[in-house]
Amino acid sequence: MISQIRPSELSAWLETARAHGEPVVLDVREPLELRTASVRPDGFTLLTIPMGALQARLDELDPAQPIACLCHHGSRSMQVANFLYSRGFAYLANITGGIDAWSTELDTAVARY
């Protein structure tokens, strides 16, 4: 199952996720987007793999590790979460609203684009 969480709900998800391993926020945006706006890891590991490179880099992820997927607004990250789920990843979340909502809900220093 893939949880749908808002950025403002991330810390609660992280607390629960820790029972399953060290949580990862997987940012699937492109390098240009990452240069425009990025999150600071706080209580999680941040891993950046563009959506188009995920299949080639799948071995960088642990299927047993909790992963919350992040993109600009939440569509790409949901596609990635579905892909990971189909590959046997068990503890997944999609951060709905993406980095845009992150900026308005968690950290206004994160640029909006």
Buried (B, 14 or more C-beta within 10 A) or exposed (E): EBBEBBBEBBEEBBEEBEEEEEBBBBBBBBEEBBEBBBBEEEEBEBBBBBBEEBEEEBEEBEEEBBBBBBBBBBEBBBBBBBBBEEEEBEBBBBBBBBBBBBBEBBBEEBEEE
